[in-house]
């Protein structure tokens, strides 16, 4: 129930609580039709689901951030130095195909991008990009240019990185 009074030409609305409303927290629900009650309950369920989905997404993002921080901490030292230590006393030869794949995967993981993101941006199938990164497929020049651009580099920059990687492995 509401009571209205006029105070200096302004309408003031006061809420008068009945004992029934004070006792019951769902007084408003009693005034609703069954269809309206279902709609309210459905909306409340949707809000709860949205909150749960947001919480799950936030937890997933936090886990990814922790994983990336750990990975960045492990790879803080230069990769060229790691390869030189591994190959002391022996000459290790790497094919150009495997060197290109190694560099592409390294660039992608440093940018925290997934295979799917890069493949969609480059216009290459996910499986083919995976095979190129593993050194199982030979990539053509147009494909390398497209992948490089999707990683934010020019083809020449990427090829320089491949050359540096080959030098570090063979040194």
C-alpha positions, 0 to 999 in steps of 0.5 A: 500500500502506498500513501500520497501527500501533497507537500508544497506542490510536490508529490511525496510517496510514502510506503506503508508496510503492512505486518504481512509484508514485514514478515514475508520477503516475497510480498511482491511475488504474491502480487505477480501472476504465475507467468510473471513469477516464472519470468522472474525466476527465469531471469534470476537463473540467467543472472546466476548462470552469467555470474558463474560463467564470468567466474569460470572465465576469470579463473581460466584467464588467471590460470593462463596468466600464471602459466604464461608467467611461469613460461616467461620465467623459464625462457628469460635466458636467451634461447641461443645460449641454451642451444649452444650449451646443448651442442657443445662437442657435437655439430648439430644440423637442423633442416631449414623446414624444422628451423622455420617451424621452430621460429614460428612456434616460438614467435606464436607462444611468446605472443601467447597466441593459439594455433587457431588464432594464427591460422584464422588470421593467416588464412591457413588451416589449423592442421597445416599450420601445426605441421609447418610448426613441427617441421613436417611440411614445407611452407611456400613463400606466400604461406610464410608471408601470411603467417609472418604477417599474422604474427606481426612481423615481415617475412624478412624479419622472420627469415632473419630470425630463422638464420639466427636460430640456424647460426646458434644451433650450428655454432 
